[in-house]
Amino acid sequence: MKPYREMSKEELASLKEQLEAVYKEYQGKNLSLNMARGKPCKEQLDLSLPMMDVLNSSSDYISADGDVRNYGILTGIQEAKELMGAMMDAPAENIVMYGNASLTLMFDTVSRAWTHGVCGSTPWCKLDKVKFLCPVPGYDRHFAITQYFGIEMINIPMTADGPDMDLVEKYVNNDETVKGIWCVPLYSNPSGQSYSDETVKRFANLKPAAKDFRIIWDNAYCVHHLHPDHPDHILDILSECAKAGNPDMVYKIGSTAKITFPGSAISAIATSKANIEDMKKQMNVQFISHDKINQLRHVRFFKNLDGIKAQMAKHAAILCPKFEAVDEILNKELAGLEIGKWTKPNGGYFVSFDALDGCAKAIVAKCKDAGVVMTGAGATYPYGKDPHDSNIRIAPSFPTLEDLKLAAEIFCVCVKLVSIDKLLAE
């Protein structure tokens, strides 16, 4: 079929009539399908059930740091630091273990800077203006944190190599009110790009106008490869920052949330010793230790990085067919029509779809009316405001393969109908 823009008004109107009949059939099925959030499916969660058996009432609960059942060991047990360090490409001495969610860790990191400053700097709450750079499309939960604290967010467009580094350097190197940037460097949420070596090096060599500028490097998908035999790779930001003379500039964050159980994971931050000492001032007051039993459980289940990689290969075997199915259906239904474009990531949890300008909200609403729940249009931009109203995040992981195929087909019908309405109105 030729591109929609090359069709006459009459041809578009006739096609719309045919598509509306198909859409009404879908509506009549009373479907309840969900492609909204990147939740692991039941089959993925089942992979980690044996972890529940590695500790029981007869187990030895002694770690290298002592009895994990008791108080103490503020920054986490040594074995967990070594495991997470291997996964996050960081030395164990630069690791601090946290709770069951990296989101909590990121919130606490911003909150600490807001109330008490960073390594002796003025608390952000006492400044007239605080700004954060936000690569877009990006992760809505990142944006929610900075919005919660009233921090001004600045859109930074994503490119094939990562954030637009010319803009990043312009803001960071010349504006002392810019205090940080959100980053998902490997399989970015939602577009799936991985930062190029040049991008990582340019980050490491920033010359911030603000001494308390920090990169929040959310390496959420550091082992989440759809094709473990040819994964994406990125440079280690910590070592690059150290080489550039900026050892304190980055907080590198990771967790096992989509490796084991999202509600019962372990998380960690890798950063400089100066940053760790600064964190500990808060941690000593906030808690005595995080769940060391869960840390030990993860260590004994995985044993080492090879154990994590073996687990992730099983995840990939479940996820890869779903991502392939979405791409196949999008290509079959939309390729050549010039009413949308989408990414084909090599890992992570999302596909990013760009509709014609002004169509995303209407597409998501139409999907909902047909029983398919999508991430809210605009969610991938700060304040929920996509200036083009075009980006839609697709999350293939949670539905069954059969349900996912149906949801993707309905999505394509909705894209076609909304696009036709736009073109007919022009």
C-alpha beads as a LAMMPS data file, in Angstrom:
LAMMPS data file: protein, C-alpha beads

426 atoms
425 bonds

1 atom types
1 bond types

-500.0 500.0 xlo xhi
-500.0 500.0 ylo yhi
-500.0 500.0 zlo zhi

Masses

1 110.0

Atoms # bond

1 1 1 0.000 0.000 0.000
2 1 1 1.260 3.470 -0.839
3 1 1 1.988 6.120 1.813
4 1 1 -1.158 7.644 3.292
5 1 1 -0.081 11.161 2.315
6 1 1 -0.107 10.114 -1.324
7 1 1 -3.739 8.979 -1.124
8 1 1 -6.643 11.137 -2.141
9 1 1 -9.252 12.227 0.397
10 1 1 -11.655 9.752 -1.156
11 1 1 -9.207 6.884 -0.829
12 1 1 -8.527 7.758 2.804
13 1 1 -12.234 7.996 3.611
14 1 1 -12.878 4.582 2.034
15 1 1 -9.983 3.033 3.940
16 1 1 -11.221 4.587 7.166
17 1 1 -14.621 2.968 6.695
18 1 1 -13.003 -0.447 6.309
19 1 1 -10.772 0.045 9.361
20 1 1 -13.667 1.236 11.528
21 1 1 -15.466 -2.028 10.847
22 1 1 -12.395 -3.967 12.006
23 1 1 -12.059 -1.722 15.056
24 1 1 -15.694 -2.320 16.069
25 1 1 -15.093 -6.067 15.898
26 1 1 -12.218 -5.680 18.351
27 1 1 -14.384 -3.554 20.629
28 1 1 -17.023 -6.280 20.652
29 1 1 -14.568 -8.803 22.078
30 1 1 -14.440 -7.022 25.478
31 1 1 -10.671 -7.461 25.620
32 1 1 -8.413 -6.596 28.543
33 1 1 -4.834 -6.416 27.247
34 1 1 -1.933 -4.493 28.757
35 1 1 1.187 -3.103 27.084
36 1 1 1.631 -0.249 29.579
37 1 1 4.540 -0.977 31.911
38 1 1 7.644 -3.125 31.634
39 1 1 6.586 -5.784 34.110
40 1 1 8.098 -9.259 33.906
41 1 1 5.550 -11.931 33.022
42 1 1 4.754 -14.944 35.193
43 1 1 7.146 -17.187 33.260
44 1 1 9.985 -14.777 33.995
45 1 1 9.124 -14.583 37.680
46 1 1 9.010 -18.375 37.884
47 1 1 12.676 -18.498 36.849
48 1 1 13.676 -17.226 40.285
49 1 1 11.479 -19.449 42.441
50 1 1 14.406 -21.755 43.331
51 1 1 16.001 -18.763 45.048
52 1 1 13.359 -19.105 47.755
53 1 1 14.869 -22.454 48.725
54 1 1 18.502 -21.458 49.131
55 1 1 17.906 -20.223 52.689
56 1 1 15.788 -21.961 55.321
57 1 1 15.742 -22.522 59.056
58 1 1 18.712 -24.877 58.795
59 1 1 20.885 -22.543 56.723
60 1 1 24.133 -20.919 57.692
61 1 1 23.491 -17.164 57.832
62 1 1 27.094 -16.100 58.209
63 1 1 28.632 -13.805 55.603
64 1 1 32.162 -12.457 55.354
65 1 1 30.950 -9.570 57.525
66 1 1 29.220 -11.660 60.164
67 1 1 25.676 -12.839 60.951
68 1 1 23.261 -11.316 58.430
69 1 1 20.315 -11.813 60.797
70 1 1 21.580 -9.162 63.186
71 1 1 22.109 -5.396 63.157
72 1 1 24.997 -3.796 61.339
73 1 1 26.824 -3.972 58.005
74 1 1 25.449 -0.598 56.902
75 1 1 26.661 -0.615 53.301
76 1 1 25.880 -4.286 52.614
77 1 1 27.636 -7.625 52.870
78 1 1 30.907 -8.067 51.006
79 1 1 29.650 -10.970 48.882
80 1 1 26.723 -8.886 47.608
81 1 1 29.036 -5.989 46.787
82 1 1 31.231 -8.332 44.774
83 1 1 28.247 -9.801 42.929
84 1 1 26.684 -6.442 42.096
85 1 1 30.083 -4.957 41.325
86 1 1 30.703 -7.675 38.756
87 1 1 27.282 -7.053 37.213
88 1 1 27.686 -3.268 37.206
89 1 1 31.326 -3.235 36.089
90 1 1 32.612 -1.605 39.272
91 1 1 35.025 -2.551 42.087
92 1 1 33.353 -3.930 45.214
93 1 1 34.921 -1.155 47.314
94 1 1 32.949 1.391 45.307
95 1 1 29.607 -0.364 45.890
96 1 1 26.934 0.455 48.454
97 1 1 24.072 -2.018 48.747
98 1 1 20.570 -0.635 49.093
99 1 1 17.021 -1.953 49.352
100 1 1 14.698 -3.724 46.949
101 1 1 14.373 -0.905 44.399
102 1 1 16.798 1.335 42.549
103 1 1 13.977 3.895 42.429
104 1 1 14.292 4.332 46.213
105 1 1 18.026 4.783 45.822
106 1 1 17.574 7.465 43.167
107 1 1 14.917 9.270 45.203
108 1 1 17.163 9.267 48.271
109 1 1 20.078 10.561 46.205
110 1 1 18.086 13.569 44.993
111 1 1 16.473 14.069 48.402
112 1 1 19.852 14.131 50.159
113 1 1 21.164 16.737 47.724
114 1 1 17.981 18.749 48.182
115 1 1 18.070 18.877 51.973
116 1 1 21.796 18.637 52.784
117 1 1 23.735 19.313 49.615
118 1 1 26.368 17.182 47.887
119 1 1 29.729 16.689 49.615
120 1 1 29.486 19.950 51.562
121 1 1 27.824 22.072 48.876
122 1 1 24.827 24.316 49.512
123 1 1 21.613 22.289 49.852
124 1 1 19.635 22.592 46.654
125 1 1 16.543 23.667 48.587
126 1 1 18.353 26.884 49.555
127 1 1 19.151 27.828 45.966
128 1 1 16.982 30.116 43.856
129 1 1 16.991 27.737 40.920
130 1 1 17.857 24.066 40.383
131 1 1 17.730 22.423 36.949
132 1 1 18.055 18.852 35.694
133 1 1 18.677 17.675 32.161
134 1 1 16.261 15.029 30.900
135 1 1 17.011 13.010 27.760
136 1 1 13.763 12.545 25.818
137 1 1 11.958 10.386 25.204
138 1 1 12.924 9.098 28.633
139 1 1 11.891 7.352 31.834
140 1 1 8.774 8.764 33.476
141 1 1 9.781 7.688 36.994
142 1 1 13.005 9.686 36.715
143 1 1 11.026 12.771 35.774
144 1 1 8.551 12.193 38.601
145 1 1 11.360 12.408 41.167
146 1 1 12.716 15.750 39.996
147 1 1 9.202 17.133 39.527
148 1 1 8.357 16.118 43.107
149 1 1 11.145 18.363 44.399
150 1 1 10.171 21.240 42.134
151 1 1 13.360 20.954 40.070
152 1 1 13.126 22.517 36.627
153 1 1 13.527 19.895 33.914
154 1 1 15.104 20.599 30.527
155 1 1 14.499 18.349 27.520
156 1 1 17.591 16.954 25.810
157 1 1 16.807 15.109 22.553
158 1 1 18.077 11.572 22.162
159 1 1 20.174 10.668 19.127
160 1 1 21.319 7.287 17.838
161 1 1 24.423 7.648 20.069
162 1 1 22.664 8.842 23.218
163 1 1 21.719 12.330 24.437
164 1 1 22.592 15.324 22.269
165 1 1 25.994 15.965 23.828
166 1 1 26.397 19.398 22.261
167 1 1 23.373 20.523 24.257
168 1 1 24.475 18.643 27.388
169 1 1 27.892 20.346 27.293
170 1 1 26.329 23.736 26.634
171 1 1 24.089 23.510 29.689
172 1 1 26.429 21.706 32.105
173 1 1 29.584 23.675 31.325
174 1 1 27.964 27.107 31.368
175 1 1 25.029 27.069 33.802
176 1 1 25.759 26.502 37.503
177 1 1 22.043 25.964 38.208
178 1 1 22.214 22.690 36.224
179 1 1 22.823 20.116 38.951
180 1 1 22.290 16.797 37.233
181 1 1 21.171 14.655 34.346
182 1 1 19.149 11.445 34.180
183 1 1 20.718 8.709 32.037
184 1 1 19.766 5.170 31.022
185 1 1 22.937 4.382 29.072
186 1 1 22.332 0.799 27.946
187 1 1 19.077 0.084 26.084
188 1 1 17.638 3.467 27.025
189 1 1 14.067 3.625 28.276
190 1 1 12.046 3.707 26.037
191 1 1 13.972 4.026 22.777
192 1 1 16.478 1.234 23.324
193 1 1 19.606 3.090 22.167
194 1 1 22.929 2.390 23.846
195 1 1 25.370 5.245 24.382
196 1 1 28.363 5.283 22.037
197 1 1 31.936 5.300 23.351
198 1 1 32.266 8.923 22.288
199 1 1 29.134 9.874 24.252
200 1 1 30.404 8.194 27.426
201 1 1 33.783 9.911 27.079
202 1 1 32.134 13.287 26.539
203 1 1 30.095 12.740 29.700
204 1 1 33.244 11.891 31.636
205 1 1 35.013 14.983 30.335
206 1 1 32.294 17.483 31.189
207 1 1 33.486 20.641 32.930
208 1 1 30.494 21.498 35.096
209 1 1 29.917 25.076 36.140
210 1 1 28.369 23.585 39.307
211 1 1 30.787 21.686 41.561
212 1 1 27.860 19.621 42.835
213 1 1 26.722 18.502 39.362
214 1 1 26.036 14.764 39.269
215 1 1 25.188 12.252 36.555
216 1 1 22.598 9.715 37.677
217 1 1 23.636 6.758 35.519
218 1 1 20.716 4.346 35.814
219 1 1 22.173 1.177 34.345
220 1 1 18.845 -0.597 34.754
221 1 1 19.366 -2.929 31.807
222 1 1 23.076 -3.714 32.145
223 1 1 22.507 -7.474 31.653
224 1 1 19.125 -7.343 29.927
225 1 1 20.166 -8.437 26.447
226 1 1 17.572 -9.830 24.047
227 1 1 20.414 -11.482 22.125
228 1 1 23.061 -12.597 24.661
229 1 1 25.329 -13.811 21.852
230 1 1 25.693 -10.268 20.474
231 1 1 24.829 -7.746 23.215
232 1 1 25.397 -4.015 23.152
233 1 1 28.387 -2.770 25.155
234 1 1 29.081 0.606 26.731
235 1 1 32.219 2.036 28.309
236 1 1 32.434 2.100 32.106
237 1 1 31.552 5.642 33.124
238 1 1 33.260 5.366 36.536
239 1 1 36.695 4.607 35.146
240 1 1 36.259 7.159 32.362
241 1 1 35.360 9.834 34.929
242 1 1 38.382 8.902 37.022
243 1 1 40.668 9.202 33.977
244 1 1 39.143 12.596 33.162
245 1 1 39.732 13.904 36.690
246 1 1 36.024 13.802 37.579
247 1 1 35.863 10.790 39.957
248 1 1 32.957 12.156 42.005
249 1 1 30.699 13.197 39.110
250 1 1 28.654 10.008 38.675
251 1 1 26.255 7.816 40.622
252 1 1 25.979 4.480 38.807
253 1 1 22.871 2.555 39.817
254 1 1 21.589 -0.979 39.243
255 1 1 19.328 -3.644 40.692
256 1 1 18.067 -7.190 40.242
257 1 1 14.437 -6.042 39.943
258 1 1 13.946 -7.555 36.482
259 1 1 16.394 -10.379 37.140
260 1 1 14.734 -11.999 40.160
261 1 1 11.614 -10.453 41.753
262 1 1 10.746 -6.748 41.284
263 1 1 9.294 -6.549 44.791
264 1 1 12.126 -8.453 46.465
265 1 1 15.248 -7.406 44.600
266 1 1 18.543 -5.977 45.760
267 1 1 19.899 -2.681 44.472
268 1 1 23.266 -0.978 44.563
269 1 1 25.050 2.250 43.771
270 1 1 28.599 2.416 42.449
271 1 1 30.362 5.703 43.015
272 1 1 33.509 7.341 44.384
273 1 1 34.697 6.900 47.958
274 1 1 34.022 10.600 48.603
275 1 1 30.425 10.193 47.487
276 1 1 30.053 7.051 49.594
277 1 1 31.235 8.853 52.718
278 1 1 28.762 11.623 51.961
279 1 1 25.937 9.087 51.544
280 1 1 26.789 7.372 54.807
281 1 1 26.018 10.548 56.766
282 1 1 22.382 10.099 55.786
283 1 1 22.387 6.301 55.884
284 1 1 23.639 6.178 59.475
285 1 1 20.578 8.149 60.534
286 1 1 18.022 6.662 58.138
287 1 1 18.560 2.944 58.773
288 1 1 20.918 0.441 60.375
289 1 1 21.100 -1.827 57.351
290 1 1 19.064 -2.980 54.409
291 1 1 17.830 -6.562 54.029
292 1 1 21.058 -8.529 54.365
293 1 1 19.212 -11.854 54.326
294 1 1 17.959 -11.001 50.847
295 1 1 21.469 -9.985 49.841
296 1 1 22.768 -13.365 51.018
297 1 1 19.895 -15.150 49.262
298 1 1 20.840 -13.533 45.959
299 1 1 24.523 -14.317 46.425
300 1 1 23.925 -17.969 47.150
301 1 1 21.438 -18.312 44.301
302 1 1 23.639 -16.737 41.610
303 1 1 27.088 -17.361 43.138
304 1 1 28.779 -15.103 40.572
305 1 1 28.307 -13.110 37.376
306 1 1 28.109 -16.294 35.308
307 1 1 25.046 -17.263 37.336
308 1 1 23.395 -13.935 36.519
309 1 1 24.227 -14.326 32.835
310 1 1 22.709 -17.818 32.782
311 1 1 19.546 -16.439 34.379
312 1 1 19.352 -13.595 31.858
313 1 1 19.714 -15.998 28.941
314 1 1 16.515 -17.658 30.189
315 1 1 14.812 -14.258 30.369
316 1 1 15.934 -13.519 26.815
317 1 1 14.444 -16.788 25.575
318 1 1 11.062 -15.611 26.888
319 1 1 11.318 -11.957 25.869
320 1 1 12.944 -12.144 22.458
321 1 1 9.966 -13.797 20.691
322 1 1 7.710 -11.064 22.080
323 1 1 9.877 -8.236 20.794
324 1 1 10.217 -10.003 17.447
325 1 1 6.433 -10.400 17.248
326 1 1 5.838 -6.684 17.872
327 1 1 8.388 -5.689 15.241
328 1 1 6.977 -8.185 12.736
329 1 1 3.413 -6.898 13.162
330 1 1 4.443 -3.241 13.024
331 1 1 6.367 -3.922 9.822
332 1 1 3.542 -5.933 8.285
333 1 1 0.853 -3.365 9.084
334 1 1 2.634 -0.007 9.000
335 1 1 5.838 -0.219 6.965
336 1 1 5.745 2.112 3.975
337 1 1 2.666 4.009 5.108
338 1 1 4.795 6.839 6.547
339 1 1 2.512 7.272 9.553
340 1 1 4.902 5.990 12.203
341 1 1 8.396 4.785 12.980
342 1 1 9.679 2.592 15.760
343 1 1 12.827 1.209 17.327
344 1 1 14.107 -2.357 17.325
345 1 1 16.234 -2.545 20.491
346 1 1 18.854 -5.176 21.201
347 1 1 17.843 -5.316 24.858
348 1 1 15.891 -3.655 27.618
349 1 1 12.129 -3.659 28.035
350 1 1 10.560 -1.245 25.564
351 1 1 9.900 -0.310 21.968
352 1 1 9.551 3.396 21.231
353 1 1 6.954 4.362 18.618
354 1 1 6.669 7.795 17.032
355 1 1 3.332 8.560 15.388
356 1 1 2.496 11.571 13.265
357 1 1 2.640 14.779 15.283
358 1 1 -0.502 15.373 17.292
359 1 1 -1.647 11.744 17.224
360 1 1 -0.220 9.956 20.301
361 1 1 -2.943 10.847 22.804
362 1 1 -5.691 9.930 20.372
363 1 1 -4.024 6.593 19.541
364 1 1 -3.628 5.651 23.202
365 1 1 -7.256 6.623 23.907
366 1 1 -8.506 4.602 20.954
367 1 1 -6.485 1.588 22.104
368 1 1 -8.053 1.862 25.554
369 1 1 -11.545 1.923 24.066
370 1 1 -10.701 -1.342 22.319
371 1 1 -9.397 -2.963 25.511
372 1 1 -5.655 -2.333 25.107
373 1 1 -3.940 -0.312 27.846
374 1 1 -0.821 1.602 26.793
375 1 1 1.535 3.879 28.702
376 1 1 -0.048 7.319 28.808
377 1 1 0.912 9.550 25.888
378 1 1 3.359 12.170 27.114
379 1 1 4.717 9.971 29.919
380 1 1 8.115 9.782 28.229
381 1 1 8.590 13.560 28.601
382 1 1 8.985 15.777 31.697
383 1 1 5.700 17.051 33.123
384 1 1 3.908 14.542 30.871
385 1 1 4.125 17.015 27.992
386 1 1 5.357 15.646 24.681
387 1 1 5.769 18.799 22.562
388 1 1 4.939 16.805 19.429
389 1 1 2.299 14.508 20.969
390 1 1 3.875 11.690 18.986
391 1 1 5.810 9.288 21.236
392 1 1 4.259 6.090 22.586
393 1 1 6.068 3.525 24.715
394 1 1 5.274 -0.113 23.964
395 1 1 6.010 -2.690 26.685
396 1 1 5.967 -6.238 25.246
397 1 1 7.056 -8.186 28.349
398 1 1 3.928 -8.778 30.440
399 1 1 1.246 -10.200 28.083
400 1 1 1.330 -13.737 26.766
401 1 1 2.687 -13.996 23.239
402 1 1 -0.822 -14.627 21.895
403 1 1 -2.279 -11.609 23.736
404 1 1 0.664 -9.452 22.705
405 1 1 0.149 -10.213 19.016
406 1 1 -3.517 -9.282 19.301
407 1 1 -2.709 -6.088 21.199
408 1 1 -0.119 -5.107 18.566
409 1 1 -2.637 -5.678 15.773
410 1 1 -5.209 -3.506 17.527
411 1 1 -2.555 -0.857 18.108
412 1 1 -1.808 -0.761 14.377
413 1 1 -5.499 -0.328 13.522
414 1 1 -5.669 2.567 15.977
415 1 1 -2.555 4.170 14.482
416 1 1 -4.093 3.929 11.015
417 1 1 -7.461 5.379 12.051
418 1 1 -6.017 8.318 13.962
419 1 1 -3.515 9.056 11.198
420 1 1 -6.277 9.086 8.594
421 1 1 -8.313 11.512 10.730
422 1 1 -5.331 13.818 10.930
423 1 1 -4.697 13.721 7.195
424 1 1 -8.367 14.234 6.347
425 1 1 -8.416 17.309 8.612
426 1 1 -5.446 18.934 6.904

Bonds

1 1 1 2
2 1 2 3
3 1 3 4
4 1 4 5
5 1 5 6
6 1 6 7
7 1 7 8
8 1 8 9
9 1 9 10
10 1 10 11
11 1 11 12
12 1 12 13
13 1 13 14
14 1 14 15
15 1 15 16
16 1 16 17
17 1 17 18
18 1 18 19
19 1 19 20
20 1 20 21
21 1 21 22
22 1 22 23
23 1 23 24
24 1 24 25
25 1 25 26
26 1 26 27
27 1 27 28
28 1 28 29
29 1 29 30
30 1 30 31
31 1 31 32
32 1 32 33
33 1 33 34
34 1 34 35
35 1 35 36
36 1 36 37
37 1 37 38
38 1 38 39
39 1 39 40
40 1 40 41
41 1 41 42
42 1 42 43
43 1 43 44
44 1 44 45
45 1 45 46
46 1 46 47
47 1 47 48
48 1 48 49
49 1 49 50
50 1 50 51
51 1 51 52
52 1 52 53
53 1 53 54
54 1 54 55
55 1 55 56
56 1 56 57
57 1 57 58
58 1 58 59
59 1 59 60
60 1 60 61
61 1 61 62
62 1 62 63
63 1 63 64
64 1 64 65
65 1 65 66
66 1 66 67
67 1 67 68
68 1 68 69
69 1 69 70
70 1 70 71
71 1 71 72
72 1 72 73
73 1 73 74
74 1 74 75
75 1 75 76
76 1 76 77
77 1 77 78
78 1 78 79
79 1 79 80
80 1 80 81
81 1 81 82
82 1 82 83
83 1 83 84
84 1 84 85
85 1 85 86
86 1 86 87
87 1 87 88
88 1 88 89
89 1 89 90
90 1 90 91
91 1 91 92
92 1 92 93
93 1 93 94
94 1 94 95
95 1 95 96
96 1 96 97
97 1 97 98
98 1 98 99
99 1 99 100
100 1 100 101
101 1 101 102
102 1 102 103
103 1 103 104
104 1 104 105
105 1 105 106
106 1 106 107
107 1 107 108
108 1 108 109
109 1 109 110
110 1 110 111
111 1 111 112
112 1 112 113
113 1 113 114
114 1 114 115
115 1 115 116
116 1 116 117
117 1 117 118
118 1 118 119
119 1 119 120
120 1 120 121
121 1 121 122
122 1 122 123
123 1 123 124
124 1 124 125
125 1 125 126
126 1 126 127
127 1 127 128
128 1 128 129
129 1 129 130
130 1 130 131
131 1 131 132
132 1 132 133
133 1 133 134
134 1 134 135
135 1 135 136
136 1 136 137
137 1 137 138
138 1 138 139
139 1 139 140
140 1 140 141
141 1 141 142
142 1 142 143
143 1 143 144
144 1 144 145
145 1 145 146
146 1 146 147
147 1 147 148
148 1 148 149
149 1 149 150
150 1 150 151
151 1 151 152
152 1 152 153
153 1 153 154
154 1 154 155
155 1 155 156
156 1 156 157
157 1 157 158
158 1 158 159
159 1 159 160
160 1 160 161
161 1 161 162
162 1 162 163
163 1 163 164
164 1 164 165
165 1 165 166
166 1 166 167
167 1 167 168
168 1 168 169
169 1 169 170
170 1 170 171
171 1 171 172
172 1 172 173
173 1 173 174
174 1 174 175
175 1 175 176
176 1 176 177
177 1 177 178
178 1 178 179
179 1 179 180
180 1 180 181
181 1 181 182
182 1 182 183
183 1 183 184
184 1 184 185
185 1 185 186
186 1 186 187
187 1 187 188
188 1 188 189
189 1 189 190
190 1 190 191
191 1 191 192
192 1 192 193
193 1 193 194
194 1 194 195
195 1 195 196
196 1 196 197
197 1 197 198
198 1 198 199
199 1 199 200
200 1 200 201
201 1 201 202
202 1 202 203
203 1 203 204
204 1 204 205
205 1 205 206
206 1 206 207
207 1 207 208
208 1 208 209
209 1 209 210
210 1 210 211
211 1 211 212
212 1 212 213
213 1 213 214
214 1 214 215
215 1 215 216
216 1 216 217
217 1 217 218
218 1 218 219
219 1 219 220
220 1 220 221
221 1 221 222
222 1 222 223
223 1 223 224
224 1 224 225
225 1 225 226
226 1 226 227
227 1 227 228
228 1 228 229
229 1 229 230
230 1 230 231
231 1 231 232
232 1 232 233
233 1 233 234
234 1 234 235
235 1 235 236
236 1 236 237
237 1 237 238
238 1 238 239
239 1 239 240
240 1 240 241
241 1 241 242
242 1 242 243
243 1 243 244
244 1 244 245
245 1 245 246
246 1 246 247
247 1 247 248
248 1 248 249
249 1 249 250
250 1 250 251
251 1 251 252
252 1 252 253
253 1 253 254
254 1 254 255
255 1 255 256
256 1 256 257
257 1 257 258
258 1 258 259
259 1 259 260
260 1 260 261
261 1 261 262
262 1 262 263
263 1 263 264
264 1 264 265
265 1 265 266
266 1 266 267
267 1 267 268
268 1 268 269
269 1 269 270
270 1 270 271
271 1 271 272
272 1 272 273
273 1 273 274
274 1 274 275
275 1 275 276
276 1 276 277
277 1 277 278
278 1 278 279
279 1 279 280
280 1 280 281
281 1 281 282
282 1 282 283
283 1 283 284
284 1 284 285
285 1 285 286
286 1 286 287
287 1 287 288
288 1 288 289
289 1 289 290
290 1 290 291
291 1 291 292
292 1 292 293
293 1 293 294
294 1 294 295
295 1 295 296
296 1 296 297
297 1 297 298
298 1 298 299
299 1 299 300
300 1 300 301
301 1 301 302
302 1 302 303
303 1 303 304
304 1 304 305
305 1 305 306
306 1 306 307
307 1 307 308
308 1 308 309
309 1 309 310
310 1 310 311
311 1 311 312
312 1 312 313
313 1 313 314
314 1 314 315
315 1 315 316
316 1 316 317
317 1 317 318
318 1 318 319
319 1 319 320
320 1 320 321
321 1 321 322
322 1 322 323
323 1 323 324
324 1 324 325
325 1 325 326
326 1 326 327
327 1 327 328
328 1 328 329
329 1 329 330
330 1 330 331
331 1 331 332
332 1 332 333
333 1 333 334
334 1 334 335
335 1 335 336
336 1 336 337
337 1 337 338
338 1 338 339
339 1 339 340
340 1 340 341
341 1 341 342
342 1 342 343
343 1 343 344
344 1 344 345
345 1 345 346
346 1 346 347
347 1 347 348
348 1 348 349
349 1 349 350
350 1 350 351
351 1 351 352
352 1 352 353
353 1 353 354
354 1 354 355
355 1 355 356
356 1 356 357
357 1 357 358
358 1 358 359
359 1 359 360
360 1 360 361
361 1 361 362
362 1 362 363
363 1 363 364
364 1 364 365
365 1 365 366
366 1 366 367
367 1 367 368
368 1 368 369
369 1 369 370
370 1 370 371
371 1 371 372
372 1 372 373
373 1 373 374
374 1 374 375
375 1 375 376
376 1 376 377
377 1 377 378
378 1 378 379
379 1 379 380
380 1 380 381
381 1 381 382
382 1 382 383
383 1 383 384
384 1 384 385
385 1 385 386
386 1 386 387
387 1 387 388
388 1 388 389
389 1 389 390
390 1 390 391
391 1 391 392
392 1 392 393
393 1 393 394
394 1 394 395
395 1 395 396
396 1 396 397
397 1 397 398
398 1 398 399
399 1 399 400
400 1 400 401
401 1 401 402
402 1 402 403
403 1 403 404
404 1 404 405
405 1 405 406
406 1 406 407
407 1 407 408
408 1 408 409
409 1 409 410
410 1 410 411
411 1 411 412
412 1 412 413
413 1 413 414
414 1 414 415
415 1 415 416
416 1 416 417
417 1 417 418
418 1 418 419
419 1 419 420
420 1 420 421
421 1 421 422
422 1 422 423
423 1 423 424
424 1 424 425
425 1 425 426
